[in-house]
């Protein structure tokens, strides 16, 4: 299929700005979406007086732009041409924060794409590794009795850098040679413009506090963490938490992705939610700001996922870098075996990735009880409804409920997690073995942690404080089973109420 060259897509940053006229008009009452086709996504033809609305109080600012065609920011990935991305003087340095199985799987993808797009990214990709001792077993393909690496316990980073494999968390998978394991968190993130966070969510706040003030002030982030952050102020997405602590903008990646399958390059898809800050891109999402030069913006203020004015004071990405927009993010994460759709609904993508883990626990329990596929399907149906309801209730200002039904981060991730994800498997084993799920976690996950159990507790604490437990019976039932005040047998009657 003929595609718009990313070189043309991104070269607009260096083009002379088109002339503009600003007119104050009443705010349109009914938002609408134009139908999208493959061709319309490659070219976005507009009449010579194209218009974009931006709210301002009870009015809207309409920008008239004297240009006939504008390329869409959702252009499909084109690796063959990404190497000619225009006259930018600097390249993005990328760091992956985290090195578990999912962290390494994502780092593998990022390193492959960094090497494939030398005009946009530095070839070397850093990956922060929490240092620990490991031993190369005699059954490993890397075992050599004469090698110093095989003389007792070794640092995990040394083993990764010399064997290009994480033998503990992602054994059997070759990692790209341009991926460097770094035991120093501060050194790993130094001078990086794109930070990819991928570690258990209970460690994210402590990790961010360690690098606060030690990263580039104009860095941008992507959170691959599936969970929610609950504190005295309320419930927050981890992309929000990361952004507030570090003072940067952070999007999210989530989807129907089992780490081992992605690492084995079995075809899958995922969703990236990123709403480019207006100062970074010539084509931010239509929900946030008009396209065009930042000099023409009038009374623009960036909003967070709750629809409130963001407290984070962002610093603009210098113009000598390629803009961190949908096209650049797709070039960083899209692979022939890992297809990426980039959207602007950060709340929807993040909540889908967090709440599906709680639903997967219930699916595992009913499967372990031998109740069959009908029961599991009922759990998924109720779970999806509660996920949508949760998003509408607490993030209604920005969430798009279609994300839950149309994107990989929604129903697709729910189906995968309720069929073979770690939360489902451990919940099922806890029934079959008649063991607490925490004990199954210890024996089955090689030191990694279930996200569903932690999220269930945090979400219930929040719902209880709001007096809303009864409005989310499945989420509440999962918590009570974990707490020991309800049995799995009680779930059907409880969610029917």
C-alpha positions in Angstrom: 0.0 0.0 0.0 1.3 3.5 -0.9 2.1 5.4 2.3 3.0 9.0 3.1 6.7 9.2 3.8 7.5 9.9 7.5 10.1 12.3 6.2 7.3 14.4 4.8 5.2 13.8 7.8 7.8 15.2 10.2 9.4 17.8 8.0 6.6 20.2 8.7 8.5 21.3 11.8 11.0 23.1 9.5 8.5 24.5 7.0 7.5 28.2 7.1 4.4 28.7 9.1 1.2 29.2 7.2 -0.6 32.5 7.6 -3.4 32.4 10.2 -6.5 34.4 11.2 -8.1 33.9 14.6 -11.8 34.4 15.0 -13.8 34.0 18.2 -16.9 31.9 17.6 -19.5 30.3 19.9 -18.4 26.9 21.0 -19.9 24.1 18.9 -22.5 22.1 21.0 -22.1 18.6 19.6 -18.7 17.1 19.0 -18.4 14.7 16.1 -15.9 12.5 14.5 -15.3 12.1 10.8 -15.1 8.5 9.4 -11.6 7.2 9.1 -10.4 5.2 6.2 -6.9 3.9 5.4 -6.5 6.5 2.7 -7.8 9.3 4.9 -5.4 8.4 7.6 -2.5 8.8 5.2 -3.7 12.1 3.7 -5.9 14.5 5.5 -7.3 16.8 2.8 -8.9 19.9 4.0 -10.4 22.9 2.2 -8.1 25.8 1.6 -9.7 27.4 4.7 -9.3 24.5 7.1 -10.6 25.0 10.6 -9.8 23.6 14.0 -11.7 24.5 17.2 -10.1 25.0 20.6 -12.3 25.8 23.7 -11.8 29.0 25.6 -14.3 29.4 28.3 -17.7 29.5 26.7 -16.2 30.4 23.3 -14.0 28.6 20.9 -11.0 29.8 18.9 -11.2 28.9 15.3 -8.0 28.8 13.4 -8.2 29.4 9.6 -5.1 27.9 8.0 -4.3 28.7 4.3 -2.9 25.3 3.4 -4.7 22.6 1.3 -3.2 19.4 2.6 -1.8 18.3 5.9 -0.4 14.9 6.6 -2.1 13.0 9.4 -0.1 12.3 12.6 -1.4 8.8 12.5 0.6 7.8 9.5 1.4 4.1 9.4 4.9 2.9 10.2 7.4 2.9 7.3 10.7 1.6 8.5 12.2 1.9 5.0 12.0 5.7 5.1 12.3 6.5 8.8 16.0 6.8 8.3 15.5 10.1 6.4 13.5 12.0 9.0 14.7 15.4 8.1 17.2 18.0 9.2 17.2 17.5 12.9 20.5 18.1 14.6 20.0 15.8 17.6 18.7 12.3 18.1 16.6 10.9 20.9 18.3 8.8 23.5 16.0 6.1 24.9 16.1 4.4 28.3 14.0 1.5 29.5 13.4 1.6 33.2 12.9 -2.0 34.3 14.1 -5.4 33.2 11.6 -8.1 34.1 10.2 -10.3 31.4 7.9 -7.6 30.1 10.6 -4.9 30.6 13.1 -7.0 28.5 10.5 -7.8 25.8 9.8 -4.1 25.4 13.5 -3.2 25.6 14.1 -5.7 22.8 11.6 -4.0 20.6 12.8 -0.5 21.3 16.5 -1.5 20.7 15.6 -3.1 17.4 13.8 0.0 16.2 16.5 2.4 17.5 19.0 0.6 15.4 16.6 0.7 12.4 16.0 4.4 12.6 19.5 6.1 13.0 18.3 9.5 12.0 15.8 9.7 14.9 17.3 7.6 17.7 20.7 7.0 19.2 21.6 3.4 18.5 22.5 2.5 22.0 19.5 1.9 24.3 20.0 1.9 28.1 18.0 -0.5 30.3 18.1 -0.1 34.0 18.5 -3.4 35.8 18.0 -3.9 39.5 21.2 -5.6 40.3 21.2 -9.2 41.7 23.3 -12.3 41.6 22.5 -15.1 39.2 24.2 -18.3 38.1 24.4 -19.7 34.6 23.1 -23.2 34.8 24.8 -26.1 33.1 21.8 -26.6 30.9 22.1 -23.1 29.5 23.4 -22.5 26.0 25.8 -20.0 27.5 27.4 -22.4 29.9 31.1 -22.8 29.4 33.1 -24.1 32.4 36.1 -22.1 31.3 34.3 -18.8 31.2 34.6 -16.4 34.1 30.8 -15.9 33.8 30.3 -19.5 34.8 32.4 -19.4 38.0 29.7 -19.0 40.6 27.2 -16.2 41.1 27.6 -13.2 38.8 26.0 -9.8 38.5 22.8 -10.0 36.3 23.9 -6.9 34.3 27.3 -8.5 33.5 25.5 -11.7 32.3 23.0 -9.7 30.2 25.7 -7.5 28.6 28.0 -10.5 27.7 25.4 -13.1 26.7 22.7 -10.7 25.5 20.1 -12.6 27.4 18.3 -12.1 30.7 18.7 -15.6 31.9 16.5 -15.1 35.0 13.5 -13.2 33.7 13.4 -13.9 30.0 15.5 -17.0 29.4 16.1 -18.3 25.9 15.5 -14.9 24.2 18.3 -13.1 22.4 18.5 -9.4 23.2 19.9 -6.9 20.6 23.6 -6.1 21.0 22.8 -2.3 21.2 20.8 -2.9 24.4 23.0 -2.1 27.4 22.1 -3.3 30.9 22.9 -0.6 33.4 22.9 -1.2 37.2 22.9 2.5 37.9 19.4 4.1 37.6 20.7 7.6 37.6 23.3 6.9 34.9 20.8 4.9 32.8 18.4 7.9 32.5 21.1 10.5 32.1 20.6 12.6 28.9 17.7 10.5 27.8 14.8 12.3 26.0 12.5 9.3 26.0 12.0 7.2 29.1 10.0 3.9 29.0 8.9 2.8 32.4 8.3 -0.9 32.8 8.5 -2.3 36.3 6.1 -3.6 39.0 3.9 -0.7 40.0 4.7 -0.9 43.7 8.2 0.3 42.9 7.4 3.2 40.6 7.1 6.0 43.1 10.4 5.1 44.8 12.1 4.7 41.5 10.9 8.1 40.2 11.9 9.8 43.5 15.5 8.6 42.9 15.7 10.3 39.5 13.7 13.4 40.3 15.8 16.4 39.1 18.4 14.1 37.5 16.7 13.8 34.1 16.4 16.2 31.2 13.6 18.6 32.0 12.1 18.2 28.6 12.2 14.4 28.6 9.0 12.5 27.7 7.8 9.2 29.1 5.8 6.1 28.2 4.4 4.0 31.1 4.0 0.3 30.4 2.9 -0.3 34.0 -0.5 -1.8 34.5 -2.1 -0.6 37.7 -3.4 2.5 39.5 -1.9 4.7 42.1 -4.3 5.3 45.1 -3.4 7.8 47.8 -5.2 10.3 50.0 -5.9 12.6 47.1 -7.7 9.9 45.1 -7.0 7.5 42.3 -4.4 8.3 39.7 -2.9 6.6 36.6 0.7 5.7 36.8 1.4 7.9 33.8 0.1 10.8 35.9 2.1 9.8 38.9 5.3 9.6 36.8 4.6 12.9 35.2 3.9 14.7 38.5 7.0 13.4 40.3 9.4 14.0 37.4 7.7 17.1 35.9 7.4 15.6 32.4 4.6 14.5 30.1 4.0 10.7 30.2 1.8 8.6 28.0 0.9 4.9 28.3 1.3 1.6 26.5 -1.0 -1.3 27.1 -2.6 -4.2 25.2 -3.2 -7.9 24.9 0.4 -8.8 25.3 1.8 -11.8 27.1 5.5 -11.0 27.5 6.9 -14.4 26.5 4.8 -14.4 23.3 5.9 -10.9 22.3 9.6 -11.9 23.1 9.2 -14.9 20.8 8.0 -12.5 18.1 4.5 -14.1 17.9 2.3 -11.6 16.2 0.3 -9.3 18.5 -0.9 -5.7 18.8 -0.8 -3.1 21.4 -2.1 0.5 22.1 -0.1 3.6 22.9 -2.0 6.5 24.4 -0.1 9.8 23.9 -1.6 13.2 23.8 1.4 15.4 22.7 1.9 18.6 24.6 1.3 21.5 22.3 4.8 22.8 22.6 6.3 19.5 21.3 4.5 18.9 18.1 3.1 20.5 15.0 0.2 18.0 15.0 -1.0 17.3 18.5 -4.2 15.4 19.0 -7.4 17.3 18.1 -8.5 17.0 21.7 -5.7 19.2 23.0 -4.5 21.8 20.6 -4.5 23.0 17.0 -1.8 22.0 14.6 0.6 24.7 13.6 3.4 26.6 15.1 3.3 27.2 18.9 3.7 30.9 18.3 0.1 31.0 17.0 -1.5 29.4 20.1 -3.9 31.5 22.1 -4.6 30.9 25.8 -3.7 27.2 25.5 -3.2 25.3 28.7 -2.5 21.5 28.9 -5.1 19.4 30.8 -4.5 16.2 32.6 -6.5 13.0 32.3 -9.1 14.3 34.6 -9.8 17.3 32.4 -8.3 19.7 35.0 -5.5 22.1 34.2 -2.3 20.2 34.8 -0.1 21.2 37.7 3.0 20.0 35.8 4.9 22.8 34.3 6.3 21.3 31.1 9.4 22.4 29.3 9.3 22.4 25.6 11.3 19.8 23.7 14.1 21.7 21.9 13.4 22.1 18.2 16.6 20.4 17.1 15.0 17.1 18.1 12.4 15.2 16.1 9.0 16.0 17.7 7.8 13.2 20.1 4.5 12.7 18.4 2.4 9.7 17.2 4.7 9.1 14.2 7.9 9.0 16.2 6.4 6.8 18.9 5.1 4.4 16.3 8.5 4.2 14.8 10.0 3.4 18.2 7.5 0.6 19.2 6.0 -0.8 16.0 7.5 -4.1 14.7 6.3 -6.6 12.1 5.4 -8.9 15.0 4.2 -6.1 17.4 1.7 -3.8 15.8 1.0 -0.5 17.4 -2.1 1.7 17.3 -1.5 5.2 18.7 -4.5 7.0 20.3 -5.0 10.0 22.6 -7.1 8.4 25.3 -4.5 8.0 28.1 -7.1 7.3 30.7 -8.9 4.6 28.8 -5.7 2.7 27.8 -4.3 2.9 31.3 -7.5 1.8 33.1 -8.0 -1.1 30.7 -4.5 -2.3 31.5 -5.1 -1.9 35.3 -8.6 -3.2 35.9 -8.4 -6.3 33.6 -5.9 -7.8 36.0 -8.6 -7.8 38.8 -11.2 -9.3 36.5 -8.6 -12.0 35.4 -8.4 -13.2 39.1 -12.1 -13.8 39.1 -11.9 -15.6 35.8 -9.1 -17.8 37.1 -11.1 -18.7 40.2 -14.2 -19.8 38.3 -12.1 -21.7 35.9 -10.4 -23.5 38.8 -13.8 -24.4 40.2 -14.5 -26.2 36.9 -17.5 -24.0 36.1 -16.7 -23.9 32.4 -16.4 -21.3 29.7 -19.9 -19.9 30.2 -19.0 -18.8 33.7 -15.8 -17.3 32.5 -17.6 -15.4 29.8 -20.0 -14.0 32.4 -17.1 -12.8 34.5 -15.6 -11.1 31.4 -18.9 -9.4 30.5 -19.5 -8.0 34.0 -15.8 -7.1 34.3 -15.9 -5.1 31.0 -19.0 -3.2 32.1 -17.4 -2.3 35.4 -14.2 -1.2 33.7 -16.2 1.2 31.4 -18.3 2.4 34.4 -15.2 3.1 36.4 -13.6 5.1 33.6 -16.8 7.2 33.1 -17.2 7.9 36.8 -13.7 9.0 37.6 -12.1 10.1 34.3 -15.3 11.1 32.4 -13.9 14.4 31.2 -11.3 12.8 28.9 -12.0 9.1 28.6 -13.4 7.6 25.4 -15.4 4.5 26.3 -14.8 3.1 22.8 -11.2 2.5 23.8 -12.5 -0.4 25.9 -14.2 -2.0 23.0 -12.1 -1.1 20.0 -8.5 -1.0 21.2 -6.1 -3.8 22.2 -5.8 -2.2 25.6 -9.5 -2.9 26.2 -11.5 -6.0 25.5 -8.6 -7.7 23.7 -6.4 -7.4 26.7 -9.2 -8.6 28.9 -9.8 -11.7 26.9 -6.1 -12.5 26.8 -5.7 -11.9 30.6 -8.7 -14.1 31.4 -7.4 -16.9 29.2 -3.7 -17.3 30.0 -2.2 -14.3 31.8 -0.3 -14.8 35.1 -3.2 -13.4 37.2 -5.6 -15.9 35.7 -3.1 -18.8 36.0 -2.2 -18.1 39.6 -5.8 -17.7 40.6 -6.8 -20.9 38.9 -3.9 -22.8 40.6 -4.8 -21.4 44.0 -8.2 -23.1 43.7 -6.8 -26.4 42.3 -4.1 -26.6 44.9 -6.2 -25.1 47.7 -3.5 -22.7 48.5 -3.5 -18.9 49.1 -2.8 -17.0 46.0 0.3 -15.4 47.6 1.9 -18.8 48.0 1.2 -19.7 44.4 2.7 -16.4 43.4 5.9 -17.2 45.2 6.3 -20.7 43.7 5.3 -19.8 40.1 6.6 -16.3 39.2 10.3 -16.6 39.9 10.3 -13.5 42.1 7.9 -11.4 40.0 4.7 -10.0 41.4 1.0 -10.3 40.5 -0.4 -6.9 39.7 -4.1 -8.0 40.0 -4.0 -8.6 43.8 -2.3 -5.3 44.5 -4.7 -3.4 42.2 -7.7 -5.1 43.7 -6.8 -3.9 47.2 -6.0 -0.4 46.1 -9.1 0.0 44.0 -11.3 -1.4 46.8 -9.8 1.0 49.4 -10.7 3.8 47.1 -14.2 2.6 46.4 -14.8 2.0 50.1 -13.7 5.5 50.9 -16.1 6.8 48.3 -19.0 4.6 49.5 -19.2 3.0 46.1 -18.4 -0.7 46.7 -22.0 -1.8 45.8 -21.7 0.0 42.4 -18.8 -2.3 41.4 -19.8 -5.8 42.7 -17.2 -7.8 40.8 -14.3 -5.6 41.8 -15.6 -5.7 45.3 -16.1 -9.5 45.3 -12.5 -10.1 44.1 -11.2 -8.0 47.0 -13.3 -9.8 49.5 -12.2 -13.2 48.2 -8.6 -12.1 48.6 -9.4 -10.8 52.1 -11.1 -14.1 53.1 -14.5 -12.6 53.9 -16.2 -14.1 50.8 -15.8 -17.5 49.0 -15.6 -18.0 45.3 -18.9 -19.8 45.4 -20.5 -16.5 46.5 -19.4 -14.5 43.4 -22.4 -15.3 41.1 -25.0 -14.3 43.6 -23.1 -11.2 44.7 -22.6 -9.7 41.2 -26.2 -10.4 40.4 -27.5 -8.0 43.0 
